[in-house]
């Protein structure tokens, strides 16, 4: 009886660990393929703040954003 309960708990723990890493892998893959922000959004944000963005500034922002993804 204890053996059965222990096997169920062990199976749940292993399933949670495998599920976590699988979900993490797919989320990272999705975010790399479909980034939440792109160059047009950065340009729009900078223009709303009253700055005229040049390509160098946009590239720096994209590089800094991709570092955290």
Secondary structure as GFF3:
##gff-version 3
##sequence-region A 1 69
A	DSSP	alpha_helix	2	33	.	.	.	ID=ss1
A	DSSP	alpha_helix	39	48	.	.	.	ID=ss2
A	DSSP	alpha_helix	55	67	.	.	.	ID=ss3
###
